[in-house]
Amino acid sequence: MTDSDGGAAPADAASDQHFMRRAIVLAQAARHSPGRSPIGCVIVLDGTVVGQGCNEVGLSCDPTARAEIVAIRRATGGLATTELRGATLYSTLQPCGMCTMASIWARVGRIVCGAERHQVHSMYFEDRHLDAADFLDDAFRKHVPMTSGVLGEECSLLYFKPGDAVPLAEQGNV
């Protein structure tokens, strides 16, 4: 279901939790797969998963192969379109600026994220990094609503916490 301007269907807490749990399962599986990291993303259109993925940067040697972009590529490829009007993107971690812009360009109707910046180690969001939630609120609030913190505590368990001593091999963006 979409609203009259092509946005995503209205938020439904039970559906948001259901699809976020699917993203969590993807993230958990990725944790044990070489070249992947535990960020999961599911894209849903009319109640059906049309694309999903995890962070595959190391697997594909492609710095753009983030979970959200992998899922967008699979969704648009499977639907043979460049637009995901009315779709909801579920990500276990607040999307970075690149993934936020890809969602906007793909015309995703709504973004739902689990763990927020304050719940995870700062390495996931370097200091110069764009805060996607602020960006959407400031520039695109009428186009792409974002719901943050859906199963946030559960999602945050996938990641290092603020102040954790992160092993050198696990560090990123620092």
N, C-alpha and C positions, 0 to 999 in steps of 0.2 A: 504494500500500500504506500502511496505517496500522497503528499499534500498537493494543492493546486499549482504550486510553482515548481514542482519536480523535486522537492526536498524529500528527505527520508520520512518514513512513517513516524508518528509520534513515539516518544520513548515509552517503553514498557519494561519495568524493573525486572520482571521474571524472564523476559526474552533477553534483556541485556545480560543478566547473570548466566543464562544458558549458553549464549554464544561466547561470552568471556571465558567460561569454563572450557569450551572447545579450544580457544586460543591458548589457554594455560596448558592443556594437554600437548599441543604442538610445541610450546616452549619447553616443556619438560622433556619431551622426546629429543629436541634439538640439543639439549644440554649434553647428551651422551653421544652425539654424532660429530665426528671430526669435520671442521670447517663451518660448523653452524654454531650459533649461540642462542641462549634461551629467551628469545623474543618471539612471541607468536602473534599471528594476525589472521583474522577471519573476516571476509566480506560477505554480507548477507543482503539479498535482494528479494523482496516479497516472501520472506520467511525461509528462503533457500540459500545455503552456502554456495556462492558462485566463484569464490577464490579464497585460497588460504596459503599461508607460508610462514616460514621462520627466517631469521636472519641467516643468509647464506653467503655473506661477504667472503669469508675464508674459503669456502667450498668452490666458489666460482671465480675467485680472484677479481671480484667486481665490487668496488666500494659503494655502488648504488644498490646492491642486492640486499637491502634491508627488508625486514619482514613485511612491512607495509607495501613496499614497491614490488616485492615478489608476488604478494597476494593481488595487487592491482594488475600486474602483468598477466597473471593467470585468469583473473576475472574478465578482463577486457579481451584477452585471447579466446577464452571459452565462449564468450558472448558475441565475439566478432564485432566489437564496438570500441570506441575510444572514450565513451562516457558511461558513468555508473550512476546516473541520476536515480535518486530514490534509494540507493544502497546505503547501508550502515557499515562502517569499518570498525572492527573491534581489535584493539591492540593491548597486549599485556603491559606495555610501558608507554608513557606519554610520547607521542611521535616527535621526532626531531624536525627541524625546519624543512629539510629536504623532503621528508615523507609527508609533512603537512602540505607543502606546495604541490606535491604529486597528487595528493588527495583532492586538492582544489582544482587542479587541471583536469583530473578525471571526473570532475563534477560529482564526487561522493556527496551524498545528502547529509550525512551525520557521522561524526567520529566519537567513539566511545573508548576510553582508555582506562586501564587498571591502575598500576602503580604510578604515582605522581612524583615529581622532582624531589620533594622534601622527604620521600620515603626511601630513596635509594642513594647510593654513593654518587658523588658529584662527577665521577669519571664518565657517567652515562650522559652528562650534559655539561660540556666544557663551559667555562665562564663566558666566553665570547658567543656561546651558542644561543640561538634564538629560542625563547620560551614559546613553544607552539600555542599553549593555551592563551597567553597574553596576545600573541599575534592574531589568532583567530578572533578573540574578543574585540581587539582594536580595529582590525581591518575587514574581517569577513563574517562577523557575527550573524548577519542576515542571510549569508549564503551557506555556511557550514557550522551548524551548532556542534559544540563539543560537550560531552558528559564525561567528567573525570572521576576517578576513584571507585569505579565499579569493581567490586572484589579487590580493592586496592591492597588490603593487607595480605590477602592470598597471593596476589601477583607480586608484591614486594618480596615475598619469600624466595622468588626466583633469582634475586639480585643481591649484590653486596649492599650493605646498609651504610648510611652516612657514618664516617669515622672508621670504618673497617680498614684493616691493613690488607690491601689487595695484593696477592702474589704478582710478581712482575709479569709472569706469563699470561695473566688474566687482565692486565691493565689495558685500558683504551682511553683515548681522549685526554690523557694526562701528560 
